[in-house]
Every structure is written in structure tokens, then in C-alpha cells.
Amino acid sequence: MKYLHSMVRVRDVEASLRFYCEGLGLRETRRMDNPQGKFTLIFLAADDNPDAEIELTHNWGSDEDYGTARNFGHLAFRVDDIYATCQRLLDMGYTIHRPPRDGHMAFVRSPDLISVELLQDGHLAPQEPWVSMPNTGVW
């Protein structure tokens, strides 16, 4: 058996690509538009493990309620510098719901409310402003 991908539904392709590609550093590996089925599939991967992908599914014109995405759980990524990653996402306007107070773990949510766990490769010493930053909302 070989793990292939996880799929998440997205409402706004550009907002989702901004979050996953610009914010998290994933890259688009391929895209399939299906005019007959009225959907687009966009596959993203991290450079360090390109075989483990995230499939973004955009159903054209859908107003389906995807809920709060709490039933999905979360996606997890190991990062080289959790503080730099969180700062980049914060600067882009995203809320860090669980800041990396311990220098190891943080949570942020995508534009479609998918919870994303960020895990530091190793541990960094606790740093401000992260140490004093409270949790916000749910993740």
C-alpha cells in the first residue's frame, strides 16, 4: 500500500493557493479542470516529500455548506523554522490559533477552515511574542 493524498474542498481557488503555496510553501504539482463535471482538482506537495499530496477540490458554482471542518481533523507539516512560518502567515493576515509558545507546535486554519498543524523540525527555544500569545478560537 502507498499513501497518495488527502482531499479538501475549497470555495476560492486563489485564496486557497495563497494560503497553501505562499503561506505554507507547498507547490502545485498538477491541475485538472473537468468542464463536464464542473470541478477543478489541484494537487499540492512539499518539496521534501512530493509523493504525499493534498488535493484541493473546487466544485464550480457550489454553495454547499462545508461546515466548520472539525470532522476532518487536521493536516500536519514539519517546518524548518516555525517562528518564520508563523510570522509569514501572520503577515499575510492569517490568525495563528495556537501559537508556537513551546518552539515546537502551532495551529492555523486555511481560508476553508481546514486546521493545519505546524511542527518544528527539532525544537527551537521559546521566543516572544509567541510565548505570551494566547490561543485564539478553535483549531
Secondary structure, DSSP 4 states (H G I P E B T S, - for coil): ----EEEEE-S-HHHHHIIIIIIT--EEEEEEEETTTTEEEEEEEETTEEEEEEEEEEETT-----TTSTTT-EEEEEES-HHHHHHHHHHTT--EEE--TTSSEEEEE-TT--EEEEEESS-----TTTTTPPP-S--
